[in-house]
Amino acid sequence: MKVGEESFDLEDVADNAEAVYEFVSGEMPNGANNIKSVLLKTTMGSPVEVEV
């Protein structure tokens, strides 16, 4: 899911990513326990695992 664009401040991207994480974990039966890992990547970049 897209959480930002190159023109966004890093804080805005982080806020958007956190909002997506909170929404997804809130929809899961066991909340965040259902999420094994979170990865972020740019269009052409390598994925980077986020510590939650």
C-alpha positions as protocol buffer text, in pm:
chain_id: "A"
residue {
  index: 1
  type: MET
  ca { x: 0 y: 0 z: 0 }
}
residue {
  index: 2
  type: LYS
  ca { x: 129 y: 344 z: -87 }
}
residue {
  index: 3
  type: VAL
  ca { x: 195 y: 557 z: 222 }
}
residue {
  index: 4
  type: GLY
  ca { x: 372 y: 853 z: 69 }
}
residue {
  index: 5
  type: GLU
  ca { x: 553 y: 1019 z: -217 }
}
residue {
  index: 6
  type: GLU
  ca { x: 907 y: 1144 z: -262 }
}
residue {
  index: 7
  type: SER
  ca { x: 790 y: 1500 z: -191 }
}
residue {
  index: 8
  type: PHE
  ca { x: 654 y: 1406 z: 155 }
}
residue {
  index: 9
  type: ASP
  ca { x: 845 y: 1477 z: 475 }
}
residue {
  index: 10
  type: LEU
  ca { x: 972 y: 1162 z: 648 }
}
residue {
  index: 11
  type: GLU
  ca { x: 748 y: 1237 z: 946 }
}
residue {
  index: 12
  type: ASP
  ca { x: 441 y: 1240 z: 720 }
}
residue {
  index: 13
  type: VAL
  ca { x: 538 y: 906 z: 567 }
}
residue {
  index: 14
  type: ALA
  ca { x: 591 y: 761 z: 915 }
}
residue {
  index: 15
  type: ASP
  ca { x: 252 y: 893 z: 1031 }
}
residue {
  index: 16
  type: ASN
  ca { x: 81 y: 741 z: 726 }
}
residue {
  index: 17
  type: ALA
  ca { x: 256 y: 405 z: 774 }
}
residue {
  index: 18
  type: GLU
  ca { x: 157 y: 401 z: 1142 }
}
residue {
  index: 19
  type: ALA
  ca { x: -205 y: 476 z: 1053 }
}
residue {
  index: 20
  type: VAL
  ca { x: -211 y: 184 z: 808 }
}
residue {
  index: 21
  type: TYR
  ca { x: -53 y: -47 z: 1068 }
}
residue {
  index: 22
  type: GLU
  ca { x: -306 y: 57 z: 1334 }
}
residue {
  index: 23
  type: PHE
  ca { x: -598 y: 6 z: 1095 }
}
residue {
  index: 24
  type: VAL
  ca { x: -481 y: -335 z: 974 }
}
residue {
  index: 25
  type: SER
  ca { x: -400 y: -463 z: 1323 }
}
residue {
  index: 26
  type: GLY
  ca { x: -738 y: -335 z: 1445 }
}
residue {
  index: 27
  type: GLU
  ca { x: -917 y: -541 z: 1179 }
}
residue {
  index: 28
  type: MET
  ca { x: -736 y: -866 z: 1268 }
}
residue {
  index: 29
  type: PRO
  ca { x: -892 y: -1112 z: 1513 }
}
residue {
  index: 30
  type: ASN
  ca { x: -582 y: -1113 z: 1739 }
}
residue {
  index: 31
  type: GLY
  ca { x: -472 y: -758 z: 1665 }
}
residue {
  index: 32
  type: ALA
  ca { x: -100 y: -701 z: 1617 }
}
residue {
  index: 33
  type: ASN
  ca { x: -32 y: -1066 z: 1710 }
}
residue {
  index: 34
  type: ASN
  ca { x: -142 y: -1155 z: 1354 }
}
residue {
  index: 35
  type: ILE
  ca { x: 128 y: -938 z: 1196 }
}
residue {
  index: 36
  type: LYS
  ca { x: 461 y: -1115 z: 1159 }
}
residue {
  index: 37
  type: SER
  ca { x: 661 y: -834 z: 996 }
}
residue {
  index: 38
  type: VAL
  ca { x: 630 y: -492 z: 838 }
}
residue {
  index: 39
  type: LEU
  ca { x: 841 y: -390 z: 540 }
}
residue {
  index: 40
  type: LEU
  ca { x: 876 y: -56 z: 363 }
}
residue {
  index: 41
  type: LYS
  ca { x: 1029 y: 3 z: 22 }
}
residue {
  index: 42
  type: THR
  ca { x: 1056 y: 261 z: -248 }
}
residue {
  index: 43
  type: THR
  ca { x: 936 y: 182 z: -598 }
}
residue {
  index: 44
  type: MET
  ca { x: 1277 y: 66 z: -719 }
}
residue {
  index: 45
  type: GLY
  ca { x: 1446 y: 7 z: -384 }
}
residue {
  index: 46
  type: SER
  ca { x: 1500 y: -293 z: -164 }
}
residue {
  index: 47
  type: PRO
  ca { x: 1255 y: -361 z: 119 }
}
residue {
  index: 48
  type: VAL
  ca { x: 1355 y: -259 z: 472 }
}
residue {
  index: 49
  type: GLU
  ca { x: 1205 y: -434 z: 775 }
}
residue {
  index: 50
  type: VAL
  ca { x: 1049 y: -201 z: 1030 }
}
residue {
  index: 51
  type: GLU
  ca { x: 1078 y: -283 z: 1399 }
}
residue {
  index: 52
  type: VAL
  ca { x: 736 y: -249 z: 1554 }
}
